[in-house]
Amino acid sequence: MLFQSRGVFALGLRMCSTHVAKGPDMSEFRKVFSKAKHIVIITGAGVSAESGVPTFRGENEKWRKWQSQDLATPEAFSRTPSRVWEFYHYRRELALNKKPNTAHLAIAECEARLRKQGRSVVVITQCTDDLHRQAGSKHVLKIHGSLMETRCVNCGHVTMNKRSPICAALKGKGSPDPDVADAQIPVDKLPRYDQCQLILIMLMVSSTSLSKKRQG
Ligand SMILES: [Zn+2]
């Protein structure tokens, strides 16, 4: 089983949270941690907030008049690809030039150190930026996908893409202002994968759409 103990699980929580009022029992934690061979570190949006990546919660939850989770679905993409691309373009541009902070670096250092001891570390993250990888983490599972990776809707080809803007038609688009109208960019001007000439979609599934599927 991947999760060795609640103590190991707590490492991720403690590193990420700026609101740890009462920490876990660290001596007990160290004891468990020293014996663990497979360690999972779980991070949420808070770990990248320190780097300046917005959490898209609270007042940032809406983009124009839509909830983020209503746009981050394959269904929304097939209905209104231009609007969904504007939304992702906005989020990509906010995350593109951010740098890993001390939490990302500590997690990567932990992985490197334990690897030399024959122990493995996996980071499971809700973050859609690239900061864990930039910090040096090798094993990162992104449960909400990645803003910097694109997938061809035809052949499934996945590639890292950090172009800014990702295509000419999106330059200057994507304002979250509710009074801004959709750019209504034609499909053939949206981002494409050269070999297939088909539009790309981010590897992104919102937690809400996942939970809807589970309920269905
Ligand atoms: Zn393709």
Residues whose N, C-alpha, C, O or C-beta is under 5 A from the ligand:
A	BS01	ZN	C152 N154 C155 G156 H157 Y193 C196
